């Protein structure tokens, strides 16, 4: 399986549709592979854009055949509380609130929530409430996501009707 070739095809197909490839993963689920593609664009991605990408990408995969085994293609947006996995994901999210779970305790804790203030090739900087700044290396991170609150989505003081 040529993951780099799959990613290059996905990137080119996304760019042709004025979208960006946020993430791509190949997982084994039972007898077949699952190819998950996450698309993004400023302002969000529509269902019709996801469908169009899926048709075009699938057609190219059928011709190029980089998987060479049965697979299921899943295409979606990464969502508002998107997973942050690569240094690029973190760099794109500087200034936003994130939630980080560590593989093992660091400074006595496994979980951190705060504003992502910096990101480089070695790790991230998070500013927690109370002005505490924490530096976390990528190798310590088990899972990280944006942490968008309901107030950020719907506005402060607005009530649901």
Protein Blocks (a to p, Z undefined) as FASTA:
>chain_A
ZZklmmmmmmmmmmmnopacfbdcdddehjbdcdddddddehiaafklmmmmmmmmmmmm
mmnomnopacddddddebjmlccfbfklmmmmgoiacddddfbdcehiabdcdddfbdcf
kbccdddehhiacdddfklpmbdcddddfklmnoghiacZZ
